[in-house]
Amino acid sequence: MNNSCPNCNSWRVTTRNIGRKTGGLIGTIGGATSGATGAISGAELGATLGITGGPIGIAIGGIAGALIGGLFGGVAGGIAGATVGEQVDTRILNNYQCLSCGHSFMRRG
């Protein structure tokens, strides 16, 4: 694969990954928000399971259920967003940048 700069022919080229970073961030926020909605169900389930431990068991079970729901949602959303962003980098954005001259370009070939 030829990743030399089309402007100055330098081999000092890096990827910018703007779409991947942005998609990951948006996905994480969206996933955490969705996970927080699911966390309500998780908190209810955790509280129900914690009944055997009394009031403390209910509180700990509810908090644990909410945290796990939000965490899993955020991770899943972040992975999905990063994957979509990576496709945007590859197909739409000028993902490569020359470290010698600063030129941004798409991969050739």
C-alpha positions, -999 to 999 in steps of 0.1 A, spaced: 0 0 0 14 34 -10 8 59 17 33 85 6 21 121 5 8 131 -30 19 166 -24 56 162 -13 61 124 -17 72 121 20 67 88 37 61 105 71 23 101 70 -1 95 99 -38 89 102 -61 115 118 -91 93 127 -115 122 132 -145 101 123 -136 73 145 -129 95 175 -161 116 170 -182 85 163 -169 68 194 -177 98 215 -212 102 202 -218 65 205 -206 64 240 -228 93 250 -258 78 232 -251 43 246 -247 56 281 -280 75 278 -297 44 264 -280 24 291 -292 48 318 -327 41 306 -320 4 308 -303 11 342 -337 20 356 -348 -16 348 -315 -29 361 -319 -9 393 -354 -23 398 -342 -58 392 -312 -53 415 -334 -39 442 -358 -68 438 -329 -93 441 -315 -73 470 -347 -76 491 -333 -106 508 -306 -83 523 -331 -58 536 -329 -21 530 -292 -21 526 -295 -50 501 -321 -31 481 -300 1 479 -268 -18 469 -287 -40 444 -303 -9 429 -271 10 426 -252 -20 412 -279 -26 386 -279 10 375 -241 12 372 -239 -20 352 -267 -9 328 -251 25 321 -216 9 318 -227 -17 293 -247 8 273 -218 32 271 -193 5 260 -216 -9 234 -224 25 220 -188 36 219 -178 5 200 -206 9 175 -199 46 170 -162 40 165 -169 14 139 -192 37 120 -167 66 123 -139 44 110 -160 38 78 -165 76 75 -127 81 78 -120 54 52 -146 64 26 -154 101 31 -127 121 50 -91 128 41 -79 106 69 -42 107 62 -20 137 70 16 143 59 39 152 89 63 170 66 40 194 47 7 191 66 -13 180 35 -44 159 42 -54 132 17 -73 100 11 -55 67 7 -48 57 -28 -53 23 -43 
